[in-house]
Amino acid sequence: MDKFTTLTGIAAPMPLVNIDTDMIIPKQFLKTIKRTGLGANLFDEMRFDRQGNEIADFVLNQDAYRSAEIIVAGENFGCGSSREHAPWAIKDFGVRCVIAPSFADIFYNNCFKNGILPIALPKDVVDVLMKDAEKGANARMSIDLEAQTVTTSDGEVFSFEVDSFKKHCLMEGLDDIGLTMAKADSINTFEAQAAQARPWV
């Protein structure tokens, strides 16, 4: 998993509440178990019409936001079914951070396991960040996970809270498998001792 330490990038404003996982990646794209390729269908039903043409007024189809690495959204982001494909699609598109007043619990936890930083901030702070994001490609927002700060393009700084263990894993690029493999020497020692003590097993 990619490490997350700092990020400075374009933030896309999505002032919608209850953006659910079916909006993020519709059910017809859940056939794959690969973490790549889903970015092409991120927000598919909002990005494209039934003929596959781009919907011009959707934020990620606007030139200023095609390379967005941050999304600023409304409350309850990631609600709905607990599909891990949702953070896969977000990450594959190139977004590494989502900022919202609140998140669905399962989506929130899945973000950390897939190299995405979800930041929950009070609505009045998110409103400030939303206005900053609306300035377009010239307004680049900065995220510092070590310092736990979000800095607007105008230099206004906001602090955010994050669980210390989740922060450690994200900064070190450790998903569940990575955490297990970090204990490989201890696991191998235990297995060797167990095999010697109980050779019949």
Secondary structure, DSSP 8 states (H G I E B T S, - for coil): ----SEEEEEEEEE--S--BHHHHS-GGGTT---SSSGGGGTTHHHHB-TTS-B-TTSGGGSGGGTT--EEEE-SSBTBSS--THHHHHHHHHT--EEEES-B-HHHHHHHHTTT-EEEE--HHHHHHHHHHHTT-TT-EEEEETTTTEEE-TT--EEE----HHHHHHHHHT--HHHHHHTTHHHHHHHHHHHHHH-TT-
